[in-house]
Amino acid sequence: MVKIRLKRMGAKHKPMYRIVVADSQAPRGGAYIEVIGNFNPLTDPETIVIDEAKALEWLEKGAQPTETAYRLLAKMGVMDKFKENFPERKFKQAVLKTTQRKKKKSKSGTEVKS
């Protein structure tokens, strides 16, 4: 299976990530098929650069984004464009984990005891 995930770059305590398309069995810092963007969490606000055309191409081919990659793609609007073109396609892990976290946050935020 092919995944869209992050590859860690940078020095100690100064992480920077490349958003890559890689085989799911390859190690985190190992071989990858193609770089589709980068992500720097240390800047304020976070710097996210994604080649939209490449990301959509790999999503159409069936690449599964990890939870973090899904969040970054959604933040840049790539997932919305993909869902417009392919409304029937679902993502296994990333969507389930993201929606579960949203539900937990909403449950804990709405409970107010007086």
DRENMIBA-375309 format. One record per atom (N, C-alpha, C): x, y, z. Coordinates in Angstrom, 3 decimals, decimal comma, always signed. Atoms other than C-alpha are relative to their C-alpha. Example, Ala and Ser with C-alpha at 12.3 -4.5 7.8 and 13.67 -1.06 7.14 Angstrom:
rec east=+0,890 north=-1,190 up=+0,000;
rec east=+12,300 north=-4,500 up=+7,800;
rec east=+0,900 north=+1,200 up=+0,000;
rec east=-0,820 north=-1,190 up=-0,060;
rec east=+13,670 north=-1,060 up=+7,140;
rec east=-0,770 north=+1,090 up=+0,730;
END
This chain:
rec east=+0,844 north=-1,173 up=+0,000;
rec east=+0,000 north=+0,000 up=+0,000;
rec east=+0,893 north=+1,241 up=+0,000;
rec east=-0,731 north=-1,264 up=+0,078;
rec east=+1,190 north=+3,516 up=-0,780;
rec east=-0,643 north=+0,986 up=+0,960;
rec east=+0,495 north=-0,959 up=-0,982;
rec east=+0,887 north=+6,190 up=+1,920;
rec east=+0,584 north=+1,379 up=-0,256;
rec east=-0,508 north=-1,373 up=-0,029;
rec east=+1,229 north=+9,947 up=+2,075;
rec east=+0,315 north=+0,266 up=+1,460;
rec east=-0,406 north=-0,187 up=-1,393;
rec east=+3,210 north=+10,692 up=+5,219;
rec east=+1,141 north=+0,992 up=+0,105;
rec east=-1,061 north=-0,963 up=-0,246;
rec east=+5,868 north=+12,882 up=+6,808;
rec east=+1,344 north=-0,696 up=+0,142;
rec east=-1,374 north=+0,478 up=-0,157;
rec east=+9,623 north=+12,343 up=+6,562;
rec east=+0,742 north=+1,078 up=+0,771;
rec east=-0,653 north=-0,994 up=-0,848;
rec east=+11,587 north=+14,047 up=+9,333;
rec east=+1,340 north=+0,412 up=-0,578;
rec east=-1,264 north=-0,579 up=+0,438;
rec east=+14,422 north=+16,344 up=+8,319;
rec east=+0,445 north=+0,969 up=+1,094;
rec east=-0,436 north=-1,034 up=-0,936;
rec east=+16,427 north=+18,994 up=+10,165;
rec east=+0,906 north=-0,537 up=+1,084;
rec east=-0,936 north=+0,336 up=-1,076;
rec east=+18,744 north=+19,023 up=+13,166;
rec east=-0,765 north=-0,389 up=+1,272;
rec east=+0,612 north=+0,324 up=-1,286;
rec east=+18,134 north=+17,951 up=+16,743;
rec east=-0,791 north=+1,194 up=+0,518;
rec east=+0,892 north=-0,997 up=-0,591;
rec east=+15,288 north=+19,884 up=+18,363;
rec east=-0,447 north=+1,068 up=-1,001;
rec east=+0,468 north=-0,924 up=+1,038;
rec east=+14,628 north=+21,689 up=+15,044;
rec east=-0,582 north=-0,804 up=-1,151;
rec east=+0,562 north=+0,869 up=+1,041;
rec east=+12,364 north=+19,349 up=+13,108;
rec east=-0,597 north=+0,784 up=-1,161;
rec east=+0,649 north=-0,481 up=+1,208;
rec east=+11,238 north=+20,019 up=+9,588;
rec east=-0,402 north=-1,262 up=-0,736;
rec east=+0,496 north=+1,223 up=+0,611;
rec east=+9,219 north=+17,541 up=+7,586;
rec east=-0,248 north=+0,198 up=-1,487;
rec east=+0,404 north=+0,049 up=+1,389;
rec east=+8,835 north=+16,630 up=+3,942;
rec east=-1,260 north=-0,850 up=-0,062;
rec east=+1,202 north=+0,802 up=+0,211;
rec east=+5,427 north=+15,387 up=+2,876;
rec east=+0,298 north=-0,853 up=-1,223;
rec east=-0,433 north=+0,908 up=+1,060;
rec east=+6,236 north=+12,309 up=+0,811;
rec east=-1,035 north=-1,084 up=-0,255;
rec east=+0,775 north=+1,184 up=+0,349;
rec east=+4,532 north=+9,451 up=-0,972;
rec east=+0,980 north=-1,161 up=+0,109;
rec east=-0,923 north=+1,110 up=-0,242;
rec east=+6,109 north=+6,190 up=+0,218;
rec east=-0,771 north=-1,299 up=+0,173;
rec east=+0,572 north=+1,312 up=-0,273;
rec east=+5,479 north=+2,486 up=+0,470;
rec east=-0,224 north=-0,108 up=+1,499;
rec east=+0,334 north=+0,070 up=-1,426;
rec east=+3,848 north=+1,700 up=+3,817;
rec east=+1,016 north=-0,789 up=+0,812;
rec east=-0,972 north=+0,806 up=-0,729;
rec east=+6,592 north=-0,778 up=+4,707;
rec east=+1,376 north=+0,658 up=+0,093;
rec east=-1,276 north=-0,717 up=-0,069;
rec east=+9,459 north=+1,696 up=+4,164;
rec east=+0,100 north=+0,732 up=+1,338;
rec east=-0,128 north=-0,718 up=-1,273;
rec east=+10,901 north=+3,259 up=+7,358;
rec east=-0,285 north=+1,492 up=-0,153;
rec east=+0,391 north=-1,416 up=+0,013;
rec east=+9,957 north=+6,822 up=+8,327;
rec east=+1,013 north=+0,878 up=-0,747;
rec east=-1,025 north=-0,806 up=+0,646;
rec east=+13,261 north=+8,290 up=+7,164;
rec east=+0,591 north=-0,671 up=-1,219;
rec east=-0,559 north=+0,799 up=+1,081;
rec east=+13,796 north=+5,753 up=+4,393;
rec east=-0,431 north=+0,441 up=-1,387;
rec east=+0,292 north=-0,264 up=+1,415;
rec east=+13,055 north=+5,491 up=+0,705;
rec east=-1,420 north=+0,520 up=-0,189;
rec east=+1,309 north=-0,531 up=+0,331;
rec east=+10,164 north=+7,398 up=-0,797;
rec east=-0,139 north=+0,057 up=-1,513;
rec east=+0,274 north=-0,021 up=+1,434;
rec east=+8,528 north=+7,616 up=-4,208;
rec east=+0,096 north=+1,423 up=-0,535;
rec east=+0,011 north=-1,378 up=+0,477;
rec east=+7,969 north=+11,369 up=-4,526;
rec east=-0,257 north=+0,967 up=+1,156;
rec east=+0,244 north=-1,059 up=-0,975;
rec east=+8,074 north=+14,576 up=-2,461;
rec east=-1,126 north=+0,874 up=-0,550;
rec east=+1,111 north=-0,833 up=+0,456;
rec east=+4,799 north=+16,510 up=-2,656;
rec east=-0,119 north=+1,304 up=+0,784;
rec east=+0,058 north=-1,247 up=-0,751;
rec east=+5,468 north=+19,254 up=-0,107;
rec east=+0,916 north=-0,020 up=+1,201;
rec east=-0,760 north=-0,042 up=-1,243;
rec east=+7,045 north=+20,322 up=+3,168;
rec east=-0,807 north=+0,697 up=+1,085;
rec east=+0,722 north=-0,490 up=-1,168;
rec east=+5,964 north=+21,322 up=+6,670;
rec east=+1,012 north=+0,399 up=+1,056;
rec east=-0,888 north=-0,479 up=-1,061;
rec east=+7,761 north=+23,442 up=+9,267;
rec east=-0,854 north=+0,410 up=+1,195;
rec east=+0,853 north=-0,300 up=-1,151;
rec east=+6,052 north=+23,336 up=+12,684;
rec east=+0,574 north=+1,079 up=+0,919;
rec east=-0,634 north=-0,947 up=-0,909;
rec east=+8,524 north=+25,765 up=+14,316;
rec east=-0,324 north=+1,455 up=-0,304;
rec east=+0,351 north=-1,385 up=+0,321;
rec east=+7,431 north=+28,904 up=+12,486;
rec east=-1,364 north=+0,326 up=+0,591;
rec east=+1,279 north=-0,406 up=-0,559;
rec east=+4,515 north=+30,918 up=+13,793;
rec east=-0,700 north=+0,892 up=-0,998;
rec east=+0,663 north=+1,304 up=-0,026;
rec east=+2,106 north=+30,099 up=+12,142;
rec east=+0,794 north=-1,055 up=-0,774;
rec east=-0,673 north=+1,111 up=+0,679;
rec east=+3,152 north=+26,680 up=+10,834;
rec east=+0,075 north=+0,265 up=-1,502;
rec east=-0,157 north=-0,157 up=+1,440;
rec east=+4,540 north=+26,752 up=+7,286;
rec east=-0,334 north=-1,319 up=-0,676;
rec east=+0,393 north=+1,195 up=+0,738;
rec east=+2,829 north=+24,260 up=+4,986;
rec east=+0,024 north=+0,343 up=-1,483;
rec east=-0,062 north=-0,186 up=+1,445;
rec east=+3,704 north=+24,021 up=+1,286;
rec east=-0,286 north=-1,358 up=-0,634;
rec east=+0,374 north=+1,269 up=+0,639;
rec east=+1,980 north=+21,318 up=-0,786;
rec east=-0,270 north=+0,251 up=-1,479;
rec east=+0,294 north=-0,045 up=+1,434;
rec east=+1,981 north=+20,768 up=-4,551;
rec east=-1,354 north=-0,681 up=-0,186;
rec east=+1,380 north=+0,489 up=+0,050;
rec east=-1,774 north=+20,423 up=-4,992;
rec east=-0,219 north=-1,041 up=-1,103;
rec east=+0,193 north=+0,908 up=+1,133;
rec east=-1,604 north=+18,729 up=-8,396;
rec east=+0,571 north=-1,381 up=+0,297;
rec east=-0,619 north=+1,287 up=-0,330;
rec east=+0,784 north=+16,018 up=-7,196;
rec east=-0,786 north=-0,728 up=+1,083;
rec east=+0,765 north=+0,609 up=-1,091;
rec east=-1,216 north=+15,435 up=-4,003;
rec east=-1,299 north=-0,610 up=-0,525;
rec east=+1,254 north=+0,518 up=+0,561;
rec east=-4,488 north=+15,055 up=-5,918;
rec east=+0,253 north=-1,207 up=-0,891;
rec east=-0,351 north=+1,135 up=+0,867;
rec east=-2,799 north=+12,742 up=-8,444;
rec east=+0,205 north=-1,267 up=+0,815;
rec east=-0,261 north=+1,189 up=-0,816;
rec east=-1,586 north=+10,398 up=-5,700;
rec east=-1,247 north=-0,458 up=+0,753;
rec east=+1,251 north=+0,388 up=-0,659;
rec east=-4,910 north=+10,480 up=-3,860;
rec east=-0,915 north=-0,743 up=-0,973;
rec east=+0,807 north=+0,676 up=+1,017;
rec east=-6,662 north=+9,523 up=-7,104;
rec east=+0,510 north=-1,404 up=-0,268;
rec east=-0,593 north=+1,323 up=+0,227;
rec east=-4,245 north=+6,603 up=-7,498;
rec east=-0,227 north=-0,941 up=+1,183;
rec east=+0,327 north=+0,851 up=-1,137;
rec east=-5,284 north=+5,332 up=-4,057;
rec east=+0,935 north=+0,120 up=+1,183;
rec east=-0,900 north=-0,185 up=-1,140;
rec east=-2,571 north=+6,632 up=-1,706;
rec east=-0,809 north=+0,371 up=+1,240;
rec east=+0,700 north=-0,243 up=-1,259;
rec east=-3,743 north=+6,651 up=+1,920;
rec east=+0,812 north=+0,979 up=+0,852;
rec east=-0,746 north=-0,921 up=-0,861;
rec east=-2,719 north=+9,719 up=+3,982;
rec east=-0,026 north=-0,466 up=+1,454;
rec east=-0,009 north=+0,270 up=-1,433;
rec east=-1,642 north=+9,233 up=+7,587;
rec east=-0,841 north=+1,080 up=+0,672;
rec east=+0,842 north=-0,948 up=-0,726;
rec east=-3,531 north=+11,131 up=+10,279;
rec east=+0,538 north=+1,434 up=-0,110;
rec east=-0,598 north=-1,331 up=+0,065;
rec east=-1,093 north=+14,072 up=+10,317;
rec east=-0,011 north=+0,539 up=-1,421;
rec east=+0,016 north=-0,423 up=+1,399;
rec east=-0,795 north=+14,190 up=+6,528;
rec east=-1,414 north=+0,398 up=-0,410;
rec east=+1,393 north=-0,327 up=+0,294;
rec east=-4,605 north=+14,181 up=+6,275;
rec east=-0,344 north=+1,382 up=+0,550;
rec east=+0,266 north=-1,305 up=-0,626;
rec east=-4,782 north=+17,137 up=+8,676;
rec east=+0,633 north=+1,133 up=-0,810;
rec east=-0,693 north=-1,030 up=+0,773;
rec east=-2,211 north=+19,097 up=+6,649;
rec east=-0,651 north=+0,194 up=-1,373;
rec east=+0,666 north=-0,096 up=+1,298;
rec east=-3,892 north=+18,284 up=+3,334;
rec east=-1,352 north=+0,708 up=+0,128;
rec east=+1,295 north=-0,639 up=-0,231;
rec east=-7,261 north=+19,333 up=+4,767;
rec east=+0,180 north=+1,494 up=+0,272;
rec east=-0,262 north=-1,403 up=-0,324;
rec east=-5,792 north=+22,575 up=+6,103;
rec east=+0,296 north=+0,820 up=-1,252;
rec east=-0,339 north=-0,687 up=+1,247;
rec east=-4,514 north=+23,450 up=+2,615;
rec east=-1,137 north=-0,073 up=-1,035;
rec east=+1,152 north=+0,069 up=+0,889;
rec east=-7,886 north=+22,604 up=+1,006;
rec east=+0,066 north=-1,098 up=-1,053;
rec east=-0,156 north=+1,073 up=+0,985;
rec east=-6,649 north=+19,588 up=-0,974;
rec east=-1,083 north=-1,056 up=+0,191;
rec east=+0,992 north=+1,042 up=-0,264;
rec east=-9,049 north=+17,168 up=+0,715;
rec east=-1,394 north=+0,432 up=-0,462;
rec east=+1,300 north=-0,487 up=+0,468;
rec east=-12,060 north=+19,360 up=-0,095;
rec east=-0,126 north=-0,169 up=-1,512;
rec east=+0,018 north=+0,158 up=+1,455;
rec east=-11,142 north=+19,385 up=-3,795;
rec east=-0,105 north=-1,466 up=-0,390;
rec east=+0,049 north=+1,430 up=+0,292;
rec east=-10,594 north=+15,631 up=-3,723;
rec east=-1,398 north=-0,552 up=+0,246;
rec east=+1,345 north=+0,486 up=-0,326;
rec east=-13,975 north=+15,010 up=-2,058;
rec east=-1,047 north=+0,482 up=-0,998;
rec east=+0,917 north=-0,479 up=+1,031;
rec east=-15,709 north=+17,150 up=-4,684;
rec east=+0,048 north=-0,913 up=-1,227;
rec east=-0,173 north=+0,843 up=+1,181;
rec east=-14,275 north=+14,969 up=-7,463;
rec east=-0,346 north=-1,463 up=+0,251;
rec east=+0,229 north=+1,408 up=-0,348;
rec east=-14,594 north=+11,621 up=-5,648;
rec east=-0,761 north=-0,091 up=+1,318;
rec east=+0,743 north=-0,002 up=-1,269;
rec east=-17,396 north=+11,848 up=-3,051;
rec east=-0,158 north=-1,384 up=+0,626;
rec east=+0,194 north=+1,355 up=-0,530;
rec east=-17,620 north=+8,046 up=-2,708;
rec east=+1,240 north=-0,561 up=+0,675;
rec east=-1,249 north=+0,526 up=-0,559;
rec east=-13,956 north=+7,542 up=-1,712;
rec east=+0,132 north=+0,342 up=+1,475;
rec east=-0,211 north=-0,183 up=-1,433;
rec east=-13,178 north=+7,109 up=+1,981;
rec east=+1,444 north=-0,333 up=+0,331;
rec east=-1,342 north=+0,308 up=-0,481;
rec east=-9,889 north=+7,046 up=+3,871;
rec east=-0,133 north=-0,752 up=+1,307;
rec east=+0,170 north=+0,915 up=-1,110;
rec east=-9,474 north=+4,283 up=+6,370;
rec east=+0,396 north=+0,602 up=+1,342;
rec east=-0,461 north=-0,390 up=-1,329;
rec east=-7,330 north=+5,351 up=+9,335;
rec east=-0,154 north=+1,479 up=+0,276;
rec east=-0,105 north=-1,434 up=-0,257;
rec east=-6,904 north=+9,083 up=+8,954;
rec east=-1,337 north=+0,623 up=+0,362;
rec east=+1,305 north=-0,607 up=-0,238;
rec east=-10,579 north=+10,019 up=+8,808;
rec east=-0,581 north=-0,496 up=+1,311;
rec east=+0,563 north=+0,551 up=-1,228;
rec east=-11,617 north=+7,680 up=+11,600;
rec east=+0,638 north=+0,618 up=+1,228;
rec east=-0,688 north=-0,549 up=-1,168;
rec east=-8,963 north=+8,930 up=+14,023;
rec east=-0,310 north=+1,475 up=+0,180;
rec east=+0,271 north=-1,436 up=-0,085;
rec east=-9,565 north=+12,582 up=+13,191;
rec east=-1,414 north=+0,257 up=+0,510;
rec east=+1,379 north=-0,212 up=-0,446;
rec east=-13,341 north=+12,310 up=+13,638;
rec east=-0,198 north=-0,458 up=+1,442;
rec east=+0,113 north=+0,452 up=-1,382;
rec east=-12,948 north=+10,349 up=+16,886;
rec east=+0,521 north=+1,063 up=+0,957;
rec east=-0,548 north=-1,051 up=-0,858;
rec east=-10,778 north=+13,108 up=+18,334;
rec east=-0,943 north=+1,186 up=+0,080;
rec east=+0,935 north=-1,114 up=-0,006;
rec east=-13,280 north=+15,762 up=+17,310;
rec east=-1,187 north=-0,299 up=+0,911;
rec east=+1,128 north=+0,384 up=-0,839;
rec east=-16,082 north=+13,830 up=+19,029;
rec east=+0,379 north=+0,076 up=+1,482;
rec east=-0,440 north=-0,042 up=-1,389;
rec east=-14,045 north=+13,479 up=+22,241;
rec east=+0,110 north=+1,436 up=+0,493;
rec east=-0,135 north=-1,391 up=-0,385;
rec east=-13,259 north=+17,194 up=+22,284;
rec east=-1,366 north=+0,648 up=+0,190;
rec east=+1,319 north=-0,608 up=-0,110;
rec east=-16,885 north=+18,158 up=+21,699;
rec east=-0,742 north=-0,510 up=+1,231;
rec east=+0,651 north=+0,537 up=-1,186;
rec east=-18,100 north=+15,831 up=+24,451;
rec east=+0,553 north=+0,639 up=+1,269;
rec east=-0,599 north=-0,557 up=-1,206;
rec east=-15,620 north=+17,145 up=+27,014;
rec east=-0,244 north=+1,506 up=+0,106;
rec east=+0,212 north=-1,457 up=-0,001;
rec east=-16,218 north=+20,775 up=+25,988;
rec east=-1,425 north=+0,393 up=+0,310;
rec east=+1,397 north=-0,370 up=-0,218;
rec east=-20,004 north=+20,673 up=+26,260;
rec east=-0,496 north=-0,317 up=+1,411;
rec east=+0,437 north=+0,369 up=-1,347;
rec east=-20,222 north=+19,157 up=+29,728;
rec east=+0,384 north=+1,102 up=+0,985;
rec east=-0,235 north=-1,070 up=-0,965;
rec east=-20,600 north=+22,035 up=+32,168;
rec east=-0,816 north=-0,316 up=+1,239;
rec east=+0,688 north=+0,272 up=-1,261;
rec east=-21,410 north=+21,312 up=+35,793;
rec east=-0,159 north=+1,285 up=+0,791;
rec east=+0,215 north=-1,242 up=-0,749;
rec east=-22,960 north=+24,026 up=+37,932;
rec east=+0,017 north=-0,236 up=+1,484;
END
